[in-house]
């Protein structure tokens, strides 16, 4: 499993759909599916990688799970 596959799986475990991830990354749902299945993405473009990374931080990082009052 590559780095990008793991991020997409984490996001889906948090309840996001491939379509929601695709919108955030500015790509197609099919591309997200290919990333998730390891068919592409070992060398993801900088812009798409940054968008996926930011989405992952927002939903999956330990800080995103902290309860704020």
C-alpha positions in Angstrom: 0.0 0.0 0.0 1.4 3.4 -0.9 1.1 6.7 1.0 -1.8 8.0 -1.1 -3.8 4.8 -0.8 -3.5 4.9 3.0 -4.7 8.6 3.1 -7.8 7.8 0.9 -8.6 4.7 3.0 -8.3 6.8 6.2 -10.7 9.4 4.7 -13.2 6.8 3.7 -13.1 5.4 7.2 -14.0 8.9 8.5 -17.1 8.8 6.3 -16.0 10.7 3.2 -17.0 9.3 -0.2 -14.7 9.0 -3.2 -16.8 11.8 -4.8 -16.2 14.1 -1.8 -12.5 13.4 -1.9 -12.5 14.0 -5.7 -14.2 17.4 -5.3 -11.6 18.4 -2.7 -8.7 17.2 -4.9 -10.2 18.8 -8.1 -10.2 15.5 -10.0 -12.6 12.7 -11.0 -14.1 10.1 -8.8 -12.5 7.5 -11.1 -9.1 8.9 -10.4 -9.7 8.7 -6.6 -10.8 5.1 -7.2 -7.6 4.3 -9.1 -5.5 5.9 -6.3 -7.3 3.9 -3.7 -6.8 0.6 -5.6 -3.1 1.4 -6.3 -3.6 1.7 -10.1 -1.9 5.1 -10.1 -0.5 7.7 -7.7 3.0 6.6 -6.8 4.0 9.9 -8.2 1.0 12.1 -7.6 1.2 15.7 -8.9 2.1 18.3 -6.3 -1.2 20.2 -6.4 -3.3 17.1 -6.1 -1.0 15.7 -3.4 -1.3 19.0 -1.4 -5.1 19.0 -1.6 -5.3 15.3 -0.5 -2.8 16.0 2.3 -4.8 19.0 3.6 -8.1 17.0 3.4 -6.4 14.2 5.4 -5.1 16.7 8.1 -8.6 18.2 8.4 -10.4 14.9 8.9 -7.8 12.4 10.1 -5.0 14.0 12.0 -5.0 13.6 15.8 -5.7 17.4 16.1 -8.9 17.0 14.1 -10.2 14.5 16.7 -9.8 16.8 19.7 -13.0 18.1 21.2 -13.0 21.9 21.5 -15.3 23.7 24.0 
